[in-house]
Every structure is written in C-alpha cells, then in structure tokens.
Amino acid sequence: MASGQMDTRRTGLFMIAGLATGHVAFHWIIQSFVVVLPEIQATFQLSAVGVGGILASRELASGVIRLPGGIARRTYLGVIGVCCWPRGLWYSPYYHWTAVISKIHIPN
C-alpha cells in the first residue's frame, strides 16, 4: 500500500458495519430454526415431546459451547481487577470504592 493511504478495513465504519452484519446473520440463523421447526415436526412426525427434546438439546449444546467463555470472562475480570487495584489506589483514594461498586454491578 502506498504511503499516506489508509486501509479501509481499519476504519471504524468498516468495523462497525462488519460487526453489525455478523450480529444480524447470527440472529437470522438462530431465529430461522423457529420458522423451520414446524416443517421438521411434520416431516419426522414428532410429538410435542420430540420437539421439546430437539429444543432442549439445542440449548444444552449452546450452554456447553458458551461455558468456557463464561469461565474465561470471570477469570479475565479477576486478573484485571487484581492488576488494576493497586494502581488505582495510587492515583485516587476513591478508586477502591469505584472498583467495588463496579464489580457488584457486573452481570453474571
């Protein structure tokens, strides 16, 4: 790339548009299952219990996939908190109260 030219992929607009498009595609795929479910039920002649089993297995698989991310998130927040606590106390006497209050309000 020539000097002085900015890479379009590094602009904020490109990143936000990419994130939004990916988010839309994710929800589109998730919600399309609800639309197709009656056809699946009719094709395989499933009862309500069978459909519930499909939905339950889908949610279980989703939980198994998301579990490591939740554990990593909690670990990461703990490490960041431990690392930033002394530095914040050095700069501001009120930092420790801010850290305690923000830790309480972090959703699980």
Short mmCIF file of the C-alpha atoms (twelve columns), coordinates in Angstrom:
data_MODEL
# 
_entry.id   MODEL 
# 
loop_
_atom_site.group_PDB 
_atom_site.id 
_atom_site.type_symbol 
_atom_site.label_atom_id 
_atom_site.label_alt_id 
_atom_site.label_comp_id 
_atom_site.label_asym_id 
_atom_site.label_seq_id 
_atom_site.Cartn_x 
_atom_site.Cartn_y 
_atom_site.Cartn_z 
_atom_site.pdbx_PDB_model_num 
ATOM 1   C CA . MET A 1   0.000   0.000   0.000  1 
ATOM 2   C CA . ALA A 2   1.302   3.431   -0.852 1 
ATOM 3   C CA . SER A 3   2.339   5.655   1.992  1 
ATOM 4   C CA . GLY A 4   -0.284  8.099   3.113  1 
ATOM 5   C CA . GLN A 5   -3.218  5.871   2.159  1 
ATOM 6   C CA . MET A 6   -5.364  4.477   4.932  1 
ATOM 7   C CA . ASP A 7   -6.502  0.870   4.866  1 
ATOM 8   C CA . THR A 8   -10.306 0.891   4.602  1 
ATOM 9   C CA . ARG A 9   -10.539 -2.236  6.772  1 
ATOM 10  C CA . ARG A 10  -9.044  -0.372  9.714  1 
ATOM 11  C CA . THR A 11  -11.663 2.370   9.791  1 
ATOM 12  C CA . GLY A 12  -14.311 2.473   12.476 1 
ATOM 13  C CA . LEU A 13  -17.143 2.482   9.964  1 
ATOM 14  C CA . PHE A 14  -15.913 -0.736  8.360  1 
ATOM 15  C CA . MET A 15  -15.544 -2.447  11.736 1 
ATOM 16  C CA . ILE A 16  -18.970 -1.386  12.991 1 
ATOM 17  C CA . ALA A 17  -20.609 -2.421  9.719  1 
ATOM 18  C CA . GLY A 18  -18.869 -5.812  9.879  1 
ATOM 19  C CA . LEU A 19  -19.894 -6.385  13.490 1 
ATOM 20  C CA . ALA A 20  -23.486 -5.380  12.780 1 
ATOM 21  C CA . THR A 21  -23.679 -7.630  9.725  1 
ATOM 22  C CA . GLY A 22  -22.286 -10.581 11.665 1 
ATOM 23  C CA . HIS A 23  -24.709 -9.936  14.508 1 
ATOM 24  C CA . VAL A 24  -27.660 -9.834  12.117 1 
ATOM 25  C CA . ALA A 25  -26.528 -13.056 10.428 1 
ATOM 26  C CA . PHE A 26  -26.157 -14.790 13.803 1 
ATOM 27  C CA . HIS A 27  -29.673 -13.871 14.929 1 
ATOM 28  C CA . TRP A 28  -31.113 -14.631 11.491 1 
ATOM 29  C CA . ILE A 29  -29.755 -18.184 11.657 1 
ATOM 30  C CA . ILE A 30  -30.915 -18.681 15.256 1 
ATOM 31  C CA . GLN A 31  -34.448 -17.445 14.540 1 
ATOM 32  C CA . SER A 32  -34.740 -19.317 11.240 1 
ATOM 33  C CA . PHE A 33  -34.749 -22.540 13.276 1 
ATOM 34  C CA . VAL A 34  -38.028 -21.449 14.889 1 
ATOM 35  C CA . VAL A 35  -39.527 -20.896 11.438 1 
ATOM 36  C CA . VAL A 36  -38.388 -24.297 10.141 1 
ATOM 37  C CA . LEU A 37  -39.341 -26.240 13.296 1 
ATOM 38  C CA . PRO A 38  -42.985 -26.935 12.296 1 
ATOM 39  C CA . GLU A 39  -41.768 -28.391 8.986  1 
ATOM 40  C CA . ILE A 40  -39.281 -30.592 10.847 1 
ATOM 41  C CA . GLN A 41  -42.060 -31.715 13.185 1 
ATOM 42  C CA . ALA A 42  -44.354 -32.616 10.283 1 
ATOM 43  C CA . THR A 43  -41.641 -34.358 8.241  1 
ATOM 44  C CA . PHE A 44  -40.416 -36.570 11.074 1 
ATOM 45  C CA . GLN A 45  -43.887 -36.879 12.670 1 
ATOM 46  C CA . LEU A 46  -42.620 -35.670 16.025 1 
ATOM 47  C CA . SER A 47  -44.830 -35.152 19.052 1 
ATOM 48  C CA . ALA A 48  -44.590 -32.093 21.261 1 
ATOM 49  C CA . VAL A 49  -42.198 -34.046 23.484 1 
ATOM 50  C CA . GLY A 50  -39.941 -34.742 20.477 1 
ATOM 51  C CA . VAL A 51  -39.876 -31.063 19.543 1 
ATOM 52  C CA . GLY A 52  -39.113 -30.206 23.171 1 
ATOM 53  C CA . GLY A 53  -36.243 -32.690 23.090 1 
ATOM 54  C CA . ILE A 54  -34.807 -31.029 19.995 1 
ATOM 55  C CA . LEU A 55  -35.062 -27.597 21.604 1 
ATOM 56  C CA . ALA A 56  -33.599 -28.872 24.883 1 
ATOM 57  C CA . SER A 57  -30.633 -30.484 23.136 1 
ATOM 58  C CA . ARG A 58  -30.058 -27.281 21.182 1 
ATOM 59  C CA . GLU A 59  -29.988 -25.215 24.378 1 
ATOM 60  C CA . LEU A 60  -27.754 -27.759 26.120 1 
ATOM 61  C CA . ALA A 61  -25.271 -27.664 23.248 1 
ATOM 62  C CA . SER A 62  -25.353 -23.867 23.342 1 
ATOM 63  C CA . GLY A 63  -24.595 -23.904 27.066 1 
ATOM 64  C CA . VAL A 64  -21.698 -26.317 26.627 1 
ATOM 65  C CA . ILE A 65  -20.236 -24.101 23.916 1 
ATOM 66  C CA . ARG A 66  -20.630 -20.911 25.970 1 
ATOM 67  C CA . LEU A 67  -19.381 -22.311 29.294 1 
ATOM 68  C CA . PRO A 68  -15.631 -21.897 28.604 1 
ATOM 69  C CA . GLY A 69  -16.217 -18.292 27.528 1 
ATOM 70  C CA . GLY A 70  -18.012 -17.538 30.792 1 
ATOM 71  C CA . ILE A 71  -15.214 -19.082 32.834 1 
ATOM 72  C CA . ALA A 72  -12.596 -17.155 30.856 1 
ATOM 73  C CA . ARG A 73  -14.575 -13.929 31.325 1 
ATOM 74  C CA . ARG A 74  -14.693 -14.334 35.092 1 
ATOM 75  C CA . THR A 75  -11.001 -15.207 35.230 1 
ATOM 76  C CA . TYR A 76  -10.098 -12.262 32.994 1 
ATOM 77  C CA . LEU A 77  -12.116 -9.820  35.112 1 
ATOM 78  C CA . GLY A 78  -10.447 -11.150 38.248 1 
ATOM 79  C CA . VAL A 79  -6.962  -10.750 36.781 1 
ATOM 80  C CA . ILE A 80  -7.718  -7.240  35.543 1 
ATOM 81  C CA . GLY A 81  -9.163  -6.319  38.923 1 
ATOM 82  C CA . VAL A 82  -6.116  -7.592  40.808 1 
ATOM 83  C CA . CYS A 83  -3.734  -5.843  38.414 1 
ATOM 84  C CA . CYS A 84  -5.554  -2.508  38.391 1 
ATOM 85  C CA . TRP A 85  -6.450  -2.286  42.094 1 
ATOM 86  C CA . PRO A 86  -3.049  -1.065  43.407 1 
ATOM 87  C CA . ARG A 87  -2.546  1.353   40.531 1 
ATOM 88  C CA . GLY A 88  -5.973  2.889   41.120 1 
ATOM 89  C CA . LEU A 89  -5.289  3.298   44.823 1 
ATOM 90  C CA . TRP A 90  -2.082  5.114   43.945 1 
ATOM 91  C CA . TYR A 91  -3.881  7.659   41.731 1 
ATOM 92  C CA . SER A 92  -7.176  8.103   43.541 1 
ATOM 93  C CA . PRO A 93  -8.289  7.426   47.111 1 
ATOM 94  C CA . TYR A 94  -11.824 6.806   45.821 1 
ATOM 95  C CA . TYR A 95  -10.806 4.179   43.253 1 
ATOM 96  C CA . HIS A 96  -11.313 1.218   45.577 1 
ATOM 97  C CA . TRP A 97  -14.964 2.166   46.158 1 
ATOM 98  C CA . THR A 98  -15.500 2.565   42.410 1 
ATOM 99  C CA . ALA A 99  -13.937 -0.849  41.798 1 
ATOM 100 C CA . VAL A 100 -16.091 -2.500  44.471 1 
ATOM 101 C CA . ILE A 101 -19.287 -0.928  43.166 1 
ATOM 102 C CA . SER A 102 -18.487 -1.749  39.532 1 
ATOM 103 C CA . LYS A 103 -17.677 -5.366  40.468 1 
ATOM 104 C CA . ILE A 104 -21.080 -5.666  42.144 1 
ATOM 105 C CA . HIS A 105 -22.892 -4.427  39.027 1 
ATOM 106 C CA . ILE A 106 -21.134 -6.704  36.509 1 
ATOM 107 C CA . PRO A 107 -23.798 -9.110  35.202 1 
ATOM 108 C CA . ASN A 108 -23.131 -12.825 35.555 1 
# 
